[in-house]
Every structure is written in structure tokens, then in C-alpha cells.
Amino acid sequence: SMLRKLLMDGLVAAPGATRLKFKRPGRLVVSALRMLGAQTDGGAEVQDYLLRMGQHYFTWPTPDGYPDRSDAWLGNLMPRWLFAYALAHNNLNNTRIDLEGLLKPSQTQPAHNLLDTLSTLLLGAPLEEPRRHAVLEALQTTGMDSSATPSVLTAALLAAPDFQWY
């Protein structure tokens, strides 16, 4: 229920907004790596995710370049979500994030402060109240190990519509 709230709410409303654009895969990957201060060589695994998302660099068959329209990229959500999970859990070879270091000031605080810290880091502001409450409630009902909470929240926020659109 937490992922449903984060990943699906807002997805329908965003395409109708005239000033929002869905991130192309390259922009999504680079923004996630930069926001989390990742150490990476941009090697084979990162390139593989770009390929799965449909934007492997220098392979577009025509000279007009990759589409800059949101509708061209809306059909590849699963690889985006898988990339978010792999990055947040340090499952990419030669790519590491120090989530513990990023969150050190909020590690000993309750989950709602951790969620606010992560959403501010990744989205620029805490989640709005109805969604924030739903995420915290879902965390409580899952009985998840608290040591897994930061990486799970990070993956969920990277995969959320708020991070996918700019």
C-alpha cells in the first residue's frame, strides 16, 4: 500500500499539467545519482538500465535525437522502479551511495522525520500531508526492519511521480 500511494497517486494528474515534463531516462539516472551523491563509474550496469529504459546513448536511429515529449517515456516505468531499488540498495556494481552518511543527523529520529529528510533531499520538500500519512501508516503495517527503512523509502521516493516529473 505504501508503494501504491507513492508510485500511482499523482501519475494521472501530472501529464495534463502543461509545464511538467516526464524525465527522460538519462536525466532520471543522472539526477538520482547526483541527488544521492553516488560514487560511480557510469559503467555497464548503469548503461544497462539506460538501455532498458529506452535511452542508451548514441543509439537513436535518426538524427533528430531522443524524443523530448513525456508520452515517449511513460511506457517504461518498471525499469525506472528497478533502477531506483538497485541504486537505493547499492546493488549496482561500481556505483555506491552512502545513505547512512546522508541521513546521519536523522538516523536516530522517528520514521516521520526520516521520511521528511529524504523527501526534502530528493523532492525539494516534505511530502504533502495525505501522502505522507499514507506512507507512514504503510510503514507501520508492514512491520519492516528499521534498518531497511532508509533504503526502502529512498527507492520509493526515486520511483515516485514527484521525482519522475520536473
CNS distance restraints for C-alpha pairs under 8 A (distance, minus, plus):
assign (resid   1 and name CA) (resid   5 and name CA) 6.20 0.50 0.50
assign (resid   1 and name CA) (resid 135 and name CA) 7.99 0.50 0.50
assign (resid   1 and name CA) (resid 138 and name CA) 6.03 0.50 0.50
assign (resid   2 and name CA) (resid   6 and name CA) 6.28 0.50 0.50
assign (resid   2 and name CA) (resid 134 and name CA) 6.67 0.50 0.50
assign (resid   2 and name CA) (resid 135 and name CA) 4.96 0.50 0.50
assign (resid   2 and name CA) (resid 136 and name CA) 7.95 0.50 0.50
assign (resid   2 and name CA) (resid 137 and name CA) 7.90 0.50 0.50
assign (resid   2 and name CA) (resid 138 and name CA) 4.94 0.50 0.50
assign (resid   2 and name CA) (resid 139 and name CA) 7.02 0.50 0.50
assign (resid   3 and name CA) (resid   7 and name CA) 5.64 0.50 0.50
assign (resid   3 and name CA) (resid   8 and name CA) 7.87 0.50 0.50
assign (resid   3 and name CA) (resid 135 and name CA) 7.95 0.50 0.50
assign (resid   3 and name CA) (resid 156 and name CA) 6.42 0.50 0.50
assign (resid   4 and name CA) (resid   8 and name CA) 5.48 0.50 0.50
assign (resid   4 and name CA) (resid   9 and name CA) 7.36 0.50 0.50
assign (resid   5 and name CA) (resid   9 and name CA) 5.50 0.50 0.50
assign (resid   5 and name CA) (resid 131 and name CA) 6.73 0.50 0.50
assign (resid   5 and name CA) (resid 134 and name CA) 6.96 0.50 0.50
assign (resid   5 and name CA) (resid 135 and name CA) 7.10 0.50 0.50
assign (resid   6 and name CA) (resid 131 and name CA) 7.22 0.50 0.50
assign (resid   6 and name CA) (resid 135 and name CA) 7.42 0.50 0.50
assign (resid   6 and name CA) (resid 156 and name CA) 6.72 0.50 0.50
assign (resid   6 and name CA) (resid 157 and name CA) 7.09 0.50 0.50
assign (resid   6 and name CA) (resid 159 and name CA) 7.92 0.50 0.50
assign (resid   6 and name CA) (resid 160 and name CA) 5.23 0.50 0.50
assign (resid   6 and name CA) (resid 161 and name CA) 7.32 0.50 0.50
assign (resid   7 and name CA) (resid  11 and name CA) 7.40 0.50 0.50
assign (resid   7 and name CA) (resid 156 and name CA) 7.38 0.50 0.50
assign (resid   7 and name CA) (resid 159 and name CA) 6.38 0.50 0.50
assign (resid   7 and name CA) (resid 160 and name CA) 4.53 0.50 0.50
assign (resid   7 and name CA) (resid 161 and name CA) 5.98 0.50 0.50
assign (resid   8 and name CA) (resid  12 and name CA) 7.78 0.50 0.50
assign (resid   8 and name CA) (resid 160 and name CA) 7.61 0.50 0.50
assign (resid   8 and name CA) (resid 161 and name CA) 7.31 0.50 0.50
assign (resid   9 and name CA) (resid 161 and name CA) 7.66 0.50 0.50
assign (resid  10 and name CA) (resid  14 and name CA) 6.07 0.50 0.50
assign (resid  10 and name CA) (resid 161 and name CA) 6.36 0.50 0.50
assign (resid  10 and name CA) (resid 162 and name CA) 7.85 0.50 0.50
assign (resid  11 and name CA) (resid  15 and name CA) 7.29 0.50 0.50
assign (resid  11 and name CA) (resid 161 and name CA) 5.74 0.50 0.50
assign (resid  12 and name CA) (resid  16 and name CA) 7.77 0.50 0.50
assign (resid  13 and name CA) (resid  17 and name CA) 6.98 0.50 0.50
assign (resid  14 and name CA) (resid  20 and name CA) 6.85 0.50 0.50
assign (resid  14 and name CA) (resid 161 and name CA) 7.98 0.50 0.50
assign (resid  14 and name CA) (resid 165 and name CA) 7.61 0.50 0.50
assign (resid  15 and name CA) (resid  20 and name CA) 7.24 0.50 0.50
assign (resid  15 and name CA) (resid  21 and name CA) 7.52 0.50 0.50
assign (resid  15 and name CA) (resid  22 and name CA) 7.85 0.50 0.50
assign (resid  15 and name CA) (resid  70 and name CA) 7.43 0.50 0.50
assign (resid  20 and name CA) (resid 165 and name CA) 6.21 0.50 0.50
assign (resid  20 and name CA) (resid 166 and name CA) 5.44 0.50 0.50
assign (resid  21 and name CA) (resid  69 and name CA) 7.37 0.50 0.50
assign (resid  21 and name CA) (resid  70 and name CA) 5.68 0.50 0.50
assign (resid  21 and name CA) (resid 165 and name CA) 5.46 0.50 0.50
assign (resid  21 and name CA) (resid 166 and name CA) 5.46 0.50 0.50
assign (resid  22 and name CA) (resid  69 and name CA) 7.65 0.50 0.50
assign (resid  22 and name CA) (resid  70 and name CA) 4.78 0.50 0.50
assign (resid  22 and name CA) (resid  71 and name CA) 7.96 0.50 0.50
assign (resid  22 and name CA) (resid  73 and name CA) 7.15 0.50 0.50
assign (resid  22 and name CA) (resid  74 and name CA) 7.48 0.50 0.50
assign (resid  22 and name CA) (resid 164 and name CA) 5.91 0.50 0.50
assign (resid  22 and name CA) (resid 165 and name CA) 4.49 0.50 0.50
assign (resid  22 and name CA) (resid 166 and name CA) 6.53 0.50 0.50
assign (resid  23 and name CA) (resid  27 and name CA) 5.84 0.50 0.50
assign (resid  23 and name CA) (resid  28 and name CA) 5.65 0.50 0.50
assign (resid  23 and name CA) (resid  70 and name CA) 7.37 0.50 0.50
assign (resid  23 and name CA) (resid  73 and name CA) 7.81 0.50 0.50
assign (resid  23 and name CA) (resid 164 and name CA) 5.62 0.50 0.50
assign (resid  23 and name CA) (resid 165 and name CA) 5.65 0.50 0.50
assign (resid  23 and name CA) (resid 166 and name CA) 6.71 0.50 0.50
assign (resid  24 and name CA) (resid  28 and name CA) 6.20 0.50 0.50
assign (resid  24 and name CA) (resid  55 and name CA) 7.66 0.50 0.50
assign (resid  24 and name CA) (resid  68 and name CA) 7.44 0.50 0.50
assign (resid  24 and name CA) (resid  70 and name CA) 7.85 0.50 0.50
assign (resid  24 and name CA) (resid  73 and name CA) 6.51 0.50 0.50
assign (resid  25 and name CA) (resid  29 and name CA) 6.11 0.50 0.50
assign (resid  25 and name CA) (resid  50 and name CA) 6.14 0.50 0.50
assign (resid  25 and name CA) (resid  53 and name CA) 6.00 0.50 0.50
assign (resid  25 and name CA) (resid  54 and name CA) 7.22 0.50 0.50
assign (resid  25 and name CA) (resid  55 and name CA) 6.00 0.50 0.50
assign (resid  25 and name CA) (resid  73 and name CA) 7.84 0.50 0.50
assign (resid  25 and name CA) (resid  80 and name CA) 7.79 0.50 0.50
assign (resid  26 and name CA) (resid  30 and name CA) 6.09 0.50 0.50
assign (resid  26 and name CA) (resid  50 and name CA) 6.67 0.50 0.50
assign (resid  26 and name CA) (resid  55 and name CA) 6.66 0.50 0.50
assign (resid  27 and name CA) (resid  31 and name CA) 5.86 0.50 0.50
assign (resid  28 and name CA) (resid  32 and name CA) 6.10 0.50 0.50
assign (resid  28 and name CA) (resid 164 and name CA) 6.88 0.50 0.50
assign (resid  29 and name CA) (resid  33 and name CA) 6.16 0.50 0.50
assign (resid  29 and name CA) (resid  50 and name CA) 7.75 0.50 0.50
assign (resid  30 and name CA) (resid  34 and name CA) 6.04 0.50 0.50
assign (resid  31 and name CA) (resid  35 and name CA) 5.90 0.50 0.50
assign (resid  32 and name CA) (resid  36 and name CA) 6.19 0.50 0.50
assign (resid  32 and name CA) (resid 122 and name CA) 7.94 0.50 0.50
assign (resid  32 and name CA) (resid 158 and name CA) 7.05 0.50 0.50
assign (resid  33 and name CA) (resid  37 and name CA) 6.03 0.50 0.50
assign (resid  33 and name CA) (resid  38 and name CA) 5.01 0.50 0.50
assign (resid  33 and name CA) (resid  39 and name CA) 7.98 0.50 0.50
assign (resid  34 and name CA) (resid  38 and name CA) 6.30 0.50 0.50
assign (resid  35 and name CA) (resid 121 and name CA) 7.12 0.50 0.50
assign (resid  35 and name CA) (resid 122 and name CA) 6.31 0.50 0.50
assign (resid  36 and name CA) (resid  97 and name CA) 6.33 0.50 0.50
assign (resid  36 and name CA) (resid  98 and name CA) 7.79 0.50 0.50
assign (resid  36 and name CA) (resid  99 and name CA) 7.48 0.50 0.50
assign (resid  36 and name CA) (resid 102 and name CA) 7.69 0.50 0.50
assign (resid  36 and name CA) (resid 122 and name CA) 7.89 0.50 0.50
assign (resid  37 and name CA) (resid  97 and name CA) 6.38 0.50 0.50
assign (resid  37 and name CA) (resid  98 and name CA) 7.63 0.50 0.50
assign (resid  38 and name CA) (resid  95 and name CA) 6.53 0.50 0.50
assign (resid  38 and name CA) (resid  96 and name CA) 5.47 0.50 0.50
assign (resid  38 and name CA) (resid  97 and name CA) 4.56 0.50 0.50
assign (resid  38 and name CA) (resid  98 and name CA) 7.38 0.50 0.50
assign (resid  39 and name CA) (resid  94 and name CA) 7.68 0.50 0.50
assign (resid  39 and name CA) (resid  95 and name CA) 5.50 0.50 0.50
assign (resid  39 and name CA) (resid  96 and name CA) 5.26 0.50 0.50
assign (resid  39 and name CA) (resid  97 and name CA) 6.42 0.50 0.50
assign (resid  40 and name CA) (resid  94 and name CA) 5.58 0.50 0.50
assign (resid  40 and name CA) (resid  95 and name CA) 4.14 0.50 0.50
assign (resid  40 and name CA) (resid  96 and name CA) 6.48 0.50 0.50
assign (resid  41 and name CA) (resid  94 and name CA) 6.09 0.50 0.50
assign (resid  41 and name CA) (resid  95 and name CA) 6.72 0.50 0.50
assign (resid  42 and name CA) (resid  46 and name CA) 5.58 0.50 0.50
assign (resid  42 and name CA) (resid  47 and name CA) 6.87 0.50 0.50
assign (resid  42 and name CA) (resid  94 and name CA) 7.84 0.50 0.50
assign (resid  42 and name CA) (resid  95 and name CA) 7.49 0.50 0.50
assign (resid  43 and name CA) (resid  47 and name CA) 6.12 0.50 0.50
assign (resid  43 and name CA) (resid  94 and name CA) 7.25 0.50 0.50
assign (resid  44 and name CA) (resid  48 and name CA) 5.91 0.50 0.50
assign (resid  45 and name CA) (resid  49 and name CA) 6.38 0.50 0.50
assign (resid  45 and name CA) (resid  92 and name CA) 6.22 0.50 0.50
assign (resid  45 and name CA) (resid  93 and name CA) 6.62 0.50 0.50
assign (resid  46 and name CA) (resid  50 and name CA) 6.45 0.50 0.50
assign (resid  46 and name CA) (resid  92 and name CA) 7.37 0.50 0.50
assign (resid  47 and name CA) (resid  51 and name CA) 6.20 0.50 0.50
assign (resid  47 and name CA) (resid  56 and name CA) 6.63 0.50 0.50
assign (resid  48 and name CA) (resid  52 and name CA) 6.20 0.50 0.50
assign (resid  48 and name CA) (resid  56 and name CA) 7.78 0.50 0.50
assign (resid  49 and name CA) (resid  53 and name CA) 6.10 0.50 0.50
assign (resid  49 and name CA) (resid  79 and name CA) 6.79 0.50 0.50
assign (resid  49 and name CA) (resid  80 and name CA) 7.89 0.50 0.50
assign (resid  49 and name CA) (resid  83 and name CA) 6.51 0.50 0.50
assign (resid  50 and name CA) (resid  54 and name CA) 6.21 0.50 0.50
assign (resid  50 and name CA) (resid  55 and name CA) 5.28 0.50 0.50
assign (resid  50 and name CA) (resid  56 and name CA) 5.13 0.50 0.50
assign (resid  50 and name CA) (resid  57 and name CA) 7.94 0.50 0.50
assign (resid  51 and name CA) (resid  55 and name CA) 5.48 0.50 0.50
assign (resid  51 and name CA) (resid  56 and name CA) 4.43 0.50 0.50
assign (resid  52 and name CA) (resid  79 and name CA) 6.11 0.50 0.50
assign (resid  53 and name CA) (resid  76 and name CA) 5.71 0.50 0.50
assign (resid  53 and name CA) (resid  77 and name CA) 7.94 0.50 0.50
assign (resid  53 and name CA) (resid  79 and name CA) 5.72 0.50 0.50
assign (resid  53 and name CA) (resid  80 and name CA) 6.69 0.50 0.50
assign (resid  54 and name CA) (resid  73 and name CA) 7.93 0.50 0.50
assign (resid  54 and name CA) (resid  76 and name CA) 7.64 0.50 0.50
assign (resid  55 and name CA) (resid  59 and name CA) 7.86 0.50 0.50
assign (resid  55 and name CA) (resid  60 and name CA) 7.87 0.50 0.50
assign (resid  55 and name CA) (resid  66 and name CA) 7.44 0.50 0.50
assign (resid  56 and name CA) (resid  60 and name CA) 7.95 0.50 0.50
assign (resid  60 and name CA) (resid  65 and name CA) 6.30 0.50 0.50
assign (resid  60 and name CA) (resid  66 and name CA) 6.41 0.50 0.50
assign (resid  67 and name CA) (resid  72 and name CA) 6.41 0.50 0.50
assign (resid  68 and name CA) (resid  72 and name CA) 7.69 0.50 0.50
assign (resid  69 and name CA) (resid  73 and name CA) 7.58 0.50 0.50
assign (resid  70 and name CA) (resid  74 and name CA) 6.48 0.50 0.50
assign (resid  71 and name CA) (resid  75 and name CA) 7.83 0.50 0.50
assign (resid  76 and name CA) (resid  80 and name CA) 6.83 0.50 0.50
assign (resid  77 and name CA) (resid  81 and name CA) 6.23 0.50 0.50
assign (resid  78 and name CA) (resid  82 and name CA) 6.13 0.50 0.50
assign (resid  79 and name CA) (resid  83 and name CA) 6.04 0.50 0.50
assign (resid  80 and name CA) (resid  84 and name CA) 6.23 0.50 0.50
assign (resid  80 and name CA) (resid 159 and name CA) 6.65 0.50 0.50
assign (resid  81 and name CA) (resid  85 and name CA) 6.26 0.50 0.50
assign (resid  81 and name CA) (resid 155 and name CA) 7.61 0.50 0.50
assign (resid  81 and name CA) (resid 156 and name CA) 7.98 0.50 0.50
assign (resid  81 and name CA) (resid 158 and name CA) 7.73 0.50 0.50
assign (resid  81 and name CA) (resid 159 and name CA) 5.11 0.50 0.50
assign (resid  82 and name CA) (resid  86 and name CA) 6.11 0.50 0.50
assign (resid  83 and name CA) (resid  87 and name CA) 5.99 0.50 0.50
assign (resid  84 and name CA) (resid  88 and name CA) 6.05 0.50 0.50
assign (resid  84 and name CA) (resid 154 and name CA) 7.86 0.50 0.50
assign (resid  84 and name CA) (resid 155 and name CA) 4.86 0.50 0.50
assign (resid  84 and name CA) (resid 156 and name CA) 7.41 0.50 0.50
assign (resid  84 and name CA) (resid 158 and name CA) 5.61 0.50 0.50
assign (resid  84 and name CA) (resid 159 and name CA) 5.94 0.50 0.50
assign (resid  85 and name CA) (resid  89 and name CA) 6.10 0.50 0.50
assign (resid  85 and name CA) (resid 152 and name CA) 7.55 0.50 0.50
assign (resid  85 and name CA) (resid 155 and name CA) 4.76 0.50 0.50
assign (resid  85 and name CA) (resid 156 and name CA) 7.61 0.50 0.50
assign (resid  86 and name CA) (resid  90 and name CA) 5.96 0.50 0.50
assign (resid  86 and name CA) (resid  91 and name CA) 4.71 0.50 0.50
assign (resid  86 and name CA) (resid  92 and name CA) 6.09 0.50 0.50
assign (resid  86 and name CA) (resid 155 and name CA) 7.95 0.50 0.50
assign (resid  87 and name CA) (resid  91 and name CA) 6.12 0.50 0.50
assign (resid  87 and name CA) (resid  92 and name CA) 6.29 0.50 0.50
assign (resid  87 and name CA) (resid  95 and name CA) 7.70 0.50 0.50
assign (resid  87 and name CA) (resid  96 and name CA) 7.53 0.50 0.50
assign (resid  87 and name CA) (resid  97 and name CA) 7.49 0.50 0.50
assign (resid  87 and name CA) (resid 155 and name CA) 7.47 0.50 0.50
assign (resid  88 and name CA) (resid  97 and name CA) 7.39 0.50 0.50
assign (resid  88 and name CA) (resid  99 and name CA) 7.90 0.50 0.50
assign (resid  88 and name CA) (resid 151 and name CA) 5.13 0.50 0.50
assign (resid  88 and name CA) (resid 152 and name CA) 7.25 0.50 0.50
assign (resid  88 and name CA) (resid 154 and name CA) 5.88 0.50 0.50
assign (resid  88 and name CA) (resid 155 and name CA) 5.26 0.50 0.50
assign (resid  89 and name CA) (resid 151 and name CA) 5.80 0.50 0.50
assign (resid  89 and name CA) (resid 152 and name CA) 7.91 0.50 0.50
assign (resid  89 and name CA) (resid 155 and name CA) 7.88 0.50 0.50
assign (resid  90 and name CA) (resid  95 and name CA) 7.01 0.50 0.50
assign (resid  90 and name CA) (resid  96 and name CA) 5.54 0.50 0.50
assign (resid  90 and name CA) (resid  97 and name CA) 6.57 0.50 0.50
assign (resid  92 and name CA) (resid  96 and name CA) 7.30 0.50 0.50
assign (resid  98 and name CA) (resid 102 and name CA) 6.34 0.50 0.50
assign (resid  99 and name CA) (resid 103 and name CA) 6.08 0.50 0.50
assign (resid  99 and name CA) (resid 150 and name CA) 7.48 0.50 0.50
assign (resid  99 and name CA) (resid 151 and name CA) 7.47 0.50 0.50
assign (resid 100 and name CA) (resid 104 and name CA) 5.64 0.50 0.50
assign (resid 100 and name CA) (resid 107 and name CA) 7.67 0.50 0.50
assign (resid 103 and name CA) (resid 107 and name CA) 5.93 0.50 0.50
assign (resid 103 and name CA) (resid 114 and name CA) 7.69 0.50 0.50
assign (resid 103 and name CA) (resid 117 and name CA) 7.52 0.50 0.50
assign (resid 103 and name CA) (resid 118 and name CA) 7.84 0.50 0.50
assign (resid 106 and name CA) (resid 113 and name CA) 6.70 0.50 0.50
assign (resid 106 and name CA) (resid 114 and name CA) 5.83 0.50 0.50
assign (resid 106 and name CA) (resid 117 and name CA) 7.22 0.50 0.50
assign (resid 107 and name CA) (resid 114 and name CA) 7.02 0.50 0.50
assign (resid 109 and name CA) (resid 113 and name CA) 6.16 0.50 0.50
assign (resid 109 and name CA) (resid 114 and name CA) 6.88 0.50 0.50
assign (resid 110 and name CA) (resid 114 and name CA) 6.63 0.50 0.50
assign (resid 111 and name CA) (resid 115 and name CA) 6.11 0.50 0.50
assign (resid 111 and name CA) (resid 136 and name CA) 7.37 0.50 0.50
assign (resid 112 and name CA) (resid 116 and name CA) 6.23 0.50 0.50
assign (resid 112 and name CA) (resid 136 and name CA) 6.63 0.50 0.50
assign (resid 113 and name CA) (resid 117 and name CA) 6.08 0.50 0.50
assign (resid 114 and name CA) (resid 118 and name CA) 6.13 0.50 0.50
assign (resid 114 and name CA) (resid 150 and name CA) 7.39 0.50 0.50
assign (resid 115 and name CA) (resid 119 and name CA) 5.97 0.50 0.50
assign (resid 115 and name CA) (resid 126 and name CA) 7.58 0.50 0.50
assign (resid 115 and name CA) (resid 153 and name CA) 7.05 0.50 0.50
assign (resid 116 and name CA) (resid 120 and name CA) 5.95 0.50 0.50
assign (resid 116 and name CA) (resid 125 and name CA) 7.64 0.50 0.50
assign (resid 116 and name CA) (resid 126 and name CA) 4.82 0.50 0.50
assign (resid 116 and name CA) (resid 127 and name CA) 7.01 0.50 0.50
assign (resid 117 and name CA) (resid 121 and name CA) 6.14 0.50 0.50
assign (resid 117 and name CA) (resid 126 and name CA) 7.29 0.50 0.50
assign (resid 118 and name CA) (resid 122 and name CA) 6.06 0.50 0.50
assign (resid 118 and name CA) (resid 126 and name CA) 7.95 0.50 0.50
assign (resid 118 and name CA) (resid 153 and name CA) 7.60 0.50 0.50
assign (resid 118 and name CA) (resid 154 and name CA) 6.72 0.50 0.50
assign (resid 118 and name CA) (resid 157 and name CA) 7.93 0.50 0.50
assign (resid 119 and name CA) (resid 123 and name CA) 5.19 0.50 0.50
assign (resid 119 and name CA) (resid 124 and name CA) 6.72 0.50 0.50
assign (resid 119 and name CA) (resid 125 and name CA) 6.00 0.50 0.50
assign (resid 119 and name CA) (resid 126 and name CA) 5.06 0.50 0.50
assign (resid 119 and name CA) (resid 127 and name CA) 6.32 0.50 0.50
assign (resid 119 and name CA) (resid 157 and name CA) 6.86 0.50 0.50
assign (resid 120 and name CA) (resid 124 and name CA) 4.42 0.50 0.50
assign (resid 120 and name CA) (resid 125 and name CA) 4.09 0.50 0.50
assign (resid 120 and name CA) (resid 126 and name CA) 5.09 0.50 0.50
assign (resid 121 and name CA) (resid 125 and name CA) 7.47 0.50 0.50
assign (resid 122 and name CA) (resid 157 and name CA) 7.26 0.50 0.50
assign (resid 122 and name CA) (resid 158 and name CA) 7.30 0.50 0.50
assign (resid 122 and name CA) (resid 163 and name CA) 7.12 0.50 0.50
assign (resid 123 and name CA) (resid 157 and name CA) 7.99 0.50 0.50
assign (resid 123 and name CA) (resid 162 and name CA) 6.59 0.50 0.50
assign (resid 123 and name CA) (resid 163 and name CA) 6.08 0.50 0.50
assign (resid 126 and name CA) (resid 132 and name CA) 7.98 0.50 0.50
assign (resid 127 and name CA) (resid 131 and name CA) 6.42 0.50 0.50
assign (resid 127 and name CA) (resid 132 and name CA) 5.30 0.50 0.50
assign (resid 128 and name CA) (resid 132 and name CA) 5.89 0.50 0.50
assign (resid 129 and name CA) (resid 133 and name CA) 5.91 0.50 0.50
assign (resid 130 and name CA) (resid 134 and name CA) 6.33 0.50 0.50
assign (resid 131 and name CA) (resid 135 and name CA) 6.19 0.50 0.50
assign (resid 132 and name CA) (resid 136 and name CA) 6.30 0.50 0.50
assign (resid 133 and name CA) (resid 137 and name CA) 6.04 0.50 0.50
assign (resid 134 and name CA) (resid 138 and name CA) 6.09 0.50 0.50
assign (resid 135 and name CA) (resid 139 and name CA) 6.23 0.50 0.50
assign (resid 136 and name CA) (resid 140 and name CA) 6.39 0.50 0.50
assign (resid 137 and name CA) (resid 141 and name CA) 6.37 0.50 0.50
assign (resid 138 and name CA) (resid 142 and name CA) 6.20 0.50 0.50
assign (resid 139 and name CA) (resid 143 and name CA) 6.81 0.50 0.50
assign (resid 139 and name CA) (resid 144 and name CA) 6.81 0.50 0.50
assign (resid 140 and name CA) (resid 144 and name CA) 7.64 0.50 0.50
assign (resid 144 and name CA) (resid 148 and name CA) 7.04 0.50 0.50
assign (resid 144 and name CA) (resid 149 and name CA) 7.02 0.50 0.50
assign (resid 145 and name CA) (resid 149 and name CA) 6.80 0.50 0.50
assign (resid 146 and name CA) (resid 150 and name CA) 7.92 0.50 0.50
assign (resid 148 and name CA) (resid 152 and name CA) 6.17 0.50 0.50
assign (resid 149 and name CA) (resid 153 and name CA) 5.95 0.50 0.50
assign (resid 150 and name CA) (resid 154 and name CA) 5.99 0.50 0.50
assign (resid 151 and name CA) (resid 155 and name CA) 6.08 0.50 0.50
assign (resid 152 and name CA) (resid 156 and name CA) 6.12 0.50 0.50
assign (resid 153 and name CA) (resid 157 and name CA) 6.03 0.50 0.50
assign (resid 154 and name CA) (resid 158 and name CA) 6.13 0.50 0.50
assign (resid 155 and name CA) (resid 159 and name CA) 6.20 0.50 0.50
assign (resid 156 and name CA) (resid 160 and name CA) 6.00 0.50 0.50
assign (resid 157 and name CA) (resid 162 and name CA) 7.70 0.50 0.50
assign (resid 157 and name CA) (resid 163 and name CA) 6.80 0.50 0.50
assign (resid 158 and name CA) (resid 163 and name CA) 5.65 0.50 0.50
assign (resid 158 and name CA) (resid 164 and name CA) 7.41 0.50 0.50
assign (resid 159 and name CA) (resid 163 and name CA) 6.72 0.50 0.50
assign (resid 159 and name CA) (resid 164 and name CA) 6.81 0.50 0.50
assign (resid 160 and name CA) (resid 164 and name CA) 6.40 0.50 0.50
assign (resid 161 and name CA) (resid 165 and name CA) 6.08 0.50 0.50
assign (resid 162 and name CA) (resid 166 and name CA) 7.81 0.50 0.50
